[in-house]
Amino acid sequence: MTVVTAKRFSIEEYHRLGELGFFGPDDRVELIRGEIINMAAKGRLHSVCNSLLLEELVILLARRARLRVQEPIILSATDSEPEPDVVIARNRSDNYLSSHPEAADILLVIEVSDSTLKYDQRTKLSLYAEAGISNYWIFNLVDNQLELHSEPYQKRQGDFNYRSKRVVLQNETVVIPGFPELSLDLSLVFPA
């Protein structure tokens, strides 16, 4: 009996594939646990929510942190380089020119989810928890609510999750992690 195993890539190998032109200019891929994953196409609802969220965060953060939109982050321990919809990272003097943000640099990871909701609630949630990312938000466009996850931990079975989950409704406000004086009005972010 022949055993078939998938080739898993390290972050370095993934970067090398990009340098060699393995991915086309329009390819939307990310590295998740060593696997190259095609990213889902963004629908209109997703794009509108992401744009509104970005506009509000730019105003609120006003250079207090580095705001990254659909850009890679490095999660070395899991051989992953996802591209979350939004990342709030600590300011760094080189503006992340020397490397993408790593878990220690990240204050908040945000995914905007409609067609990818289950993937973001399971696979991405576990990935971010394992990396030790303290705060993970999911803009759940299916149920029109924001899911706030914090306090990553490892379950007895070895899986990773967050101890705390809170749901905030689309007409409420939420405090931005790392900035207790800043509140995001969700009614300005969720598409009407």
N, C-alpha and C positions, 0 to 999 in steps of 0.2 A: 504494500500500500504506500503510495506516494503522499507525503505531507507537503501541502502548499502553504507558504508563508509570504506575507506581503513585505516588500522592502520598506523599511522605516528609514527616514532621513534625519540626520542631525541638522541643527540650525545652520552650521557651516556648509554642509552639503546642499541644503536648500538655497542658500545665498549663491553658492557656486553655480547651481542650475540656472539661477536668474542671470548671472554674469555671462553664462554661455549661450543665453538666448533661448533657453528651453521653454520659457513662457512668452507668449505673444503680448504685444502692447495692450491688448484689450482683455487679456486673461485676468480674472479676479480670483485669486487663490490665496490660501493661507495655510500655514503648517500647524497641525493640531496633533499632538502626541506622535510626532514623526511621520504623519500621513499628510500628503498634499490634498487639500480639500477645496473643491470649487465652491465659491461663495454664491449665495442665492442672489438673483437679480432683485433690485430694490423697486418696489411698487410706489405708486404716487403717495399713498398714505404714509409709508415709511419715510420717503424723501421729505415730505412736508414737515412731519414731526421732527426729523433730524435737523432740518434747517431752522425751525422755530426754536428748538433746544439750543442750537449753536448761537443764535442771535441773543438769546437771554443770558447764556453763560458768558459770552464775550462782554456784555454790559456789566454783569455782576462781578466777574473776576477781575476785570480791568488790570491785567498784567500781574496779578497776585500769584498766579500759577500758570503753567504751560498747558494750553488747551490744544489737544490733538484730535483730529477728526479723520476716522478711517485710515489711520496710520499704524504701522506695526509696533508691537511691544514684544519684549524678549522674556520668555519664561523658560529659562535654561533647564531647570530640573525636569521638565516634561517634554523637552525637545519641541517646543511650541513657539510659534510667532504669529499669534492671531492679530487681526486688524479690527478691533472693536469700533463701534460707531463713534464713540467719544471717550477720551481719556483725559482726566485732569491729573497732571503730574507736577511735581515740585519744580520750581524754577531751577535752572542749572546754568552756570555761566557760559557753557558752550552751546546752549539751546539744543542739546542732544545731537550735536553734529558728530561726536565721537562714537555714539551708540544709541540705539533706541532705548526708551525707558524700560527699566526692569521693575520687578514687583516692589522693591524698596523705594522706588521713585514715585510710585503711583498712589494718589489719594483716592481716586474713584475710577472705576470702569463702568461704562454705560453701553448697553445694547438696546436698540430700538427693534421691537419684535412684532411681526405679524405672521408671515409664513414660516419663520424660523423659531417660533415661540418655544416649542418643545425642546429643540436643540439648545437654545439659549438657557432654558430652565434646567437642563440636565447636563449635557456635555460641557458647555461653556461654564456653567456654574461650578461644576466639579473641578474643572481646569483652573479657574481663577482662585477657588478655595485652596487647592493644592499648592498653588504658587504663593499663597499667603497674602493675597490682595484683600485688604481689610474691608473694602466697600465695593459692592457690585449692585448696580441698578438695572432693572429691566423695564423699559417702557413697553408695557403689555398693551398693544393696540387691539388685540382681540377682545379683551375685557375692559378696555379704557381705564387702566390703573397703572400705577407705578409700584413695582416690587423692589423693596430695599432689602438687601442681604448684607449682613455684617457678622463679624466674629467667626472667621474660618476655623474649621477643626477637622480632625480625621476620625471617622467612625470606627467602631471596633472591627468591622469587616474590612477596613482598609480604604474604603471610599472616602472622598472628601466632600464637605458640605459647609453650610453656614449655620451657626447656632441660632441666629436671630433673623427672622423674616417679618417684615412689616409691609402692609399694603396701604398705599396712599391713593385717594381718589383724585380724579382729573380736575376737580374744582378746589383742591386744597393746596397748601404750600408745604415745602420740605426744606430743611436746612442742608446746605452743601457740606459734606464731610471735610473737616480741616478748616472750615470757615463758619464758626457758630453765629457770626453776625450776618451771614448771607442766606436769604431765603429765596427759593425758586417757586414762583407762582405757576402751578401746573396748568391752570386754565389758559396760560399764554403759550403752552407747549403742545398740548394735545390738540390735534386738528378738530375743528368744530364739526 
